[in-house]
Every structure is written in C-alpha cells, then in structure tokens.
Amino acid sequence: MNASALSGSRSLCRNRCAARGRSYRPFASVPARQASSRTPAVRPPAAATPAAGAAPTASSRRSEVSAERARMEKGEAAAAAAAAAALLQWACSGWSGPERRAHADPDPDDGGPAEASTATGGSGGSGSGFSGGFSGGGSGPLELRVVARDLGPGRGRGLVAAVDVAGGETLLSVPLTRVFTSDPDSDLHWSAEMALRLLRARHLAAAAQHRGTAARGGGGSQARGGEGEGEGGGPESLGEAGWGPWIRALPSAVRTPLEYGEEEVRQLGCPYVMEEVRLMQQCVRDCFEVLQPELSELGCGWGDFLWAVQIFHSRCFFEPSAGLHMCVPGVDLANHSPTQPSAQVRLRHSPGACQGYDALAEVAEPPPPEPSRFELVACEEGIRAGQEVTISYGRWPSEAFLLLFGFVPAAAEAGGNEGDGGSGGGGGGGSGTSPGECLTVFRDAEEAVRWCVAAAAAAQQAHQAQQRPQQQQQQAGPPGEEEEEHTAQVQAILRAAEESMPDESFFNLTVTAQGVDGRLQGLLEVAARHLPGLGPRDMLLSRLKERLAHFGSVDGDFTDDAIRQFVRSKQAVAQGVLARL
Ligand SMILES: C[S@@+](CC[C@H](N)C(=O)[O-])C[C@H]1O[C@@H](n2cnc3c(N)ncnc32)[C@H](O)[C@@H]1O
C-alpha cells in the first residue's frame, strides 16, 4: 500500500484556538516578574568615524549613520536570505520530489541569480528571492518550486512560486524527523516545553557550529551550518544540535501581545481580550519562573524565553488526533491568506504505518521504509510563477490571530485579492472582516442574563421616573431586597433557557457579519419573556452599542498596527449587525 494523505488543511489547522485564557493556565500562580523588552531585530549601527581633519556636521553624521545602518541591514538581509535558502533544502531532506540539479554550487548570498539557479523556469518576479543552499542529501540541490522571499514590513518573509506550479503538486516535503513536535507527556505548558527545547537546541547548535568553524580554521558560511550539518545533517543524526539550519532561519524578533505593556493592552479596548492577554502574559511569566534554573544554565533570560514561546505560538500547526503541536521547518515560512490560500498542508505516513502493509509484505517485496512526511501542496488551481504561496491558518476570530500570531488579517485580504490594496468586502466574512471573525457579545449565559435583568430594571426605573417622579422615589425598596429579586429573576431565566435549549453550551455568545448567534438570540428571547418592557431586539441593540463603545475610535494613537486592525475588525462586525437590526 502506498503512502496515504491523512490530513487536509481543515484538520491540520495552524495552532489550536488557544485564545481562551482558561485553557492556557498551566500552573498554580507563582510570583510575577517584570517583562523585559526583546532584542531589536536590527542592532544600532556602530559609531561612524568622521573624515580626518573635518569636524562632523550633524547632517554628515546622520548620513554616515544611515549609510552604516543600510550596510548592516543589507548584510543582515543577505544572511537571512542565505539561511532561508539553506533551510528549504535542509527541510526537504530525503525527498525524491522535484528533480535534483546536477551539482553546481549555487551562491546563496546572491539574491537574484540564486533564485533562478534552482528554478526550472522563469522566476516570474524580481527582487530579493532566495533559494539554493546545500544539498538535502542527494547528488545536488533539489530544484524546488518555491523560494523564500522578504515580503516587506508587516508580513515578513514568505514563500513564492519560482515557476508555474500545477494543481496538487508537492512544493515542500519535510520528514517528521525534522518537524519540531510538542511532547504530549510533558507536564509543562506545550509552548513552554517546546521553548525550553528550542533554546537548548540553539545553544548546542551554536556550540557545534563554533567547533566546526574552529576546525575549518575560522572560515565558512554561517548559513551552511556547523559540525556535521553541512550535507544535510539533522536531529536524526546529530540530536538536538542538528536543528541549527532551522534555528538560524527563524526570525530574530516576533511580536505578539505577550510583549504588550499595560498601555497597549488598554488600547485593545475589549475587556474580554484584555483579560485574555493578561492571563497569557501571567501564564508565560509563571512558566519562566518554573524553568528559570534550566534556562540560566543555557545562558538564557526572560527575553530569550519570550522569543522562543512566541516562535511556537506563531508558527505551529496543531494535529488534533494526536494532540500535537508541530513546527515544520520551511513550511513555517508560508503566510496566511483568509480567503484565497494557494496551498495546503497534509501529513503522509510511511507504508509501515499504513493498515495492510504487513499483509502486503507477505506476498510482495515491500517498498523501503520511508519516514512520515509533512507536505505543502499546491491547491487545485495551481500557482503562477511569482505568486505568493499562502495557506489558511484557520477560520479564527481576530483575537486568536492577534494573541497567537501577533497580526490580524487586513480587511482588504479578507474580502479581495491580497496585496491589491482594495477595500475588501464580499468573498470573506462580509463588511471587510475575515471568515471566522465574530464579536463576543457576552462571555456566557449568566453574564448575558444578569445584563438583561439590570437593563430591564434600569429601563423600568427610567420609565417610572418619567411617569411619577415623586412616587418613584418613595416606592424604591431597600437595595438588599432588590438584589435578591434580581438574583431570583436571573436564576429563573437561566433555568428556562436551559429547558428550551438543553443541548447548548452558552460559552462565548457572539454576532458575526452573517448574523446573530442562535444561542444568543434564543437566550434574549427567553429573557424578554420574563422581563417586561424590553424586547430581544432592544436588548441586542443596546448591548451592541455598549460593545462598540468599548473599541473607541480607530483613529486612536495605536502603537502596534495589529491593535488598530483588531479594533477596526471588531467595529466592522458590530456596525454591520447594528445596521441590519
Ligand atoms: C508561520 S509565520 C510565516 C512566516 C513569517 N512571515 C516569517 O517571516 O518567518 C507566521 C507569521 O507571519 C506573519 N504573517 C503571516 N501571514 C500574515 C498576513 N496575512 N499578514 C501579516 N502578517 C502575516 C505574522 O507575523 C505571523 O506571526
């Protein structure tokens, strides 16, 4: 029996929607620590030396500094390009997929030509594409159909088709031995456990690289790896030190709300999300406290740990049947498209892992064992040369994107062609929101019903005050009595709601661009039957206006564009529903 595709993109979604704080708390609380800021991606330039005899003017100094900065950025970009190019070859170790080129040493530091050097046709685009690198284990480098390319601020690197690709063609195929996978038996929170292993691997890979460099007399390209890595060595032969090529291609900075200060958390506006962010931040601080002794031995501090945790939050797939988080070198360069992904991922298992393999082996020579592989495959429509290769990370509300990936899909991406600068609408979730976007109206049934009871009481009081101002003052009962009456009402409504919708869970009651969550609608109808004076529509209108007010204005002074995008997306949902009520 041949290899079989086990999972499509739907079940192998990027990460689990662990955006709900409850599922995120791994340990009992230990004392909090102050977050320190991450190392910036671009180091400040070294002091420039003024020309002999001339006192540097402010402007000459500025231009020297910016020239130095540009040189450093170019150097870093070239190193990043080489590392990403080497990564794709390393990741596809043992793949017999796209044909191999008879070996000619491609120059990974040379952006443009390097791209053409492994492509079988035109690159379909100019710019800083990177490919090439060392062999994945055969006689020459694989002629991959994709290259990694820097797509600019706000998107980072991505994968781009180097040639026209037919529908269903495999673009990358990574053995599971080179997939960094969570340990399901660990007592630690999944991302903390993976972070510790990543930092240990980084430490060991750097030491191995240093030894390799020293043995070669100090020469050699960084991207080509250290001791034993050069020709495709990986964790299967080198243990933890074998992850070097992947680690060197990881971004040096990742920014998710785990790095937000209190002011940025407040800018999010929504109390539910603010609470979620604070819970996640606390959880990661707690994990750091627990792991600090082991981290110190690796020479790692809070900044390193935070970086590693965010690497996994922003790059893992979640495989639900085994409950595993998987970070897949090379495939982790694919960006998200909410509506028009050009590729998808799947897991292929080795014949030995397939049902019927043993029976077949009795009657015929079985094929040689193959490791299970994680693959990136072009969608049916195929991909044009030069087009970005994107996948869907899943249909999540924007808080999930924000909390884990640190970005919120832009309205233009949600509704129209990516990068077309259009205003969105249609195609996605409507109103320029991405599919899966929703607005939490109430966290749960109890909060909803308490709110309805309070709103009905306030409406009744306002009405009475209008009718008989004096009498109303005299008739108000003692506060304790009123409280009891409200609690009894809340209980009665909750019981009635449970009876009318016995199979529903009432967690996270939402509205979307398409309409109102049926559970919320049902709950409001039950509440309205018990509370005189307010209909379900009045209650929803009033609560949505309240929720809209939480988000303030999108013209606010946001420090992170992801926050602006988040606020804009939530406002769009609320406004869309309000307009249709
Ligand atoms: C799996 S990585 C993809 C590769 C990444 N761009 C890089 O440079 O390494 C996920 C990260 O890419 C960025 N990203 C992915 N899709 C994006 C999109 N549609 N818009 C903006 N940023 C995106 C986000 O920073 C996200 O956390």
The ligand as a Gaussian input file, in Angstrom:
#p B3LYP/6-31G(d) Opt

LIG

0 1
 C        4.265000      30.967000      10.194000
 S        4.999000      32.534000      10.193000
 C        5.089000      32.898000       8.473000
 C        6.474000      33.362000       8.072000
 C        6.881000      34.699000       8.581000
 N        6.315000      35.762000       7.742000
 C        8.378000      34.851000       8.677000
 O        8.908000      35.874000       8.254000
 O        9.037000      33.978000       9.226000
 C        3.645000      33.461000      10.795000
 C        3.938000      34.935000      10.945000
 O        3.984000      35.560000       9.678000
 C        3.297000      36.803000       9.676000
 N        2.106000      36.666000       8.805000
 C        1.594000      35.544000       8.279000
 N        0.547000      35.801000       7.489000
 C        0.364000      37.132000       7.519000
 C       -0.571000      38.007000       6.928000
 N       -1.552000      37.569000       6.140000
 N       -0.469000      39.333000       7.189000
 C        0.513000      39.799000       8.000000
 N        1.438000      39.012000       8.606000
 C        1.371000      37.691000       8.363000
 C        2.911000      37.041000      11.118000
 O        3.933000      37.772000      11.728000
 C        2.857000      35.651000      11.709000
 O        3.100000      35.620000      13.084000

